[in-house]
């Protein structure tokens, strides 16, 4: 359903007709957003579920492989050093990518 159809449907339900512009205040915009979300729920298919399962499984396998490689090659004989450096490197990467995201938005 397109936004104009949702706006018309909302105003028809409210008995306001066409003389009032849709989305004139925050309440109207919120109700239109919720109506749009409700109309999009019907489009979920088994294809979406399959993609979600595939992507989720892929991410878990990537995480498991990375974890195994770090256990094998990143200070394998000193677990406290390995864990500490992993935390520090992870925090540095997260702070760096957070700064990039702030610059982009």
QUIRAPE-V636142 format. One record per backbone hydrogen bond with DSSP energy under -1.0 kcal/mol. NH is the residue of the N-H (numbers start at 0). CO is the residue of the C=O. If there is no record, write none. Layout:
nh=(NH	NH)
co=(CO	CO)
This chain:
nh=(5	6	7	8	9	10	11	12	13	15	28	29	30	31	32	33	34	35	36	37	38	39	42	43	48	49	50	51	52	53	54	55	56	57	58	59	60	61	62	63	64	65	66	67	68	69	70	71	72	73	74	77	81	82	83	84	85	86	87	88	89	90	91	92	93	94	95	96	97	98	99	100	101	102	103	104)
co=(1	2	3	4	5	6	7	8	9	10	24	25	26	27	28	29	30	31	32	33	34	35	39	40	44	45	46	47	48	49	50	51	52	53	54	55	56	57	58	59	60	61	62	63	64	65	66	67	68	69	72	74	77	78	79	80	81	82	83	84	85	86	87	88	89	90	91	92	93	94	95	96	97	98	99	100)
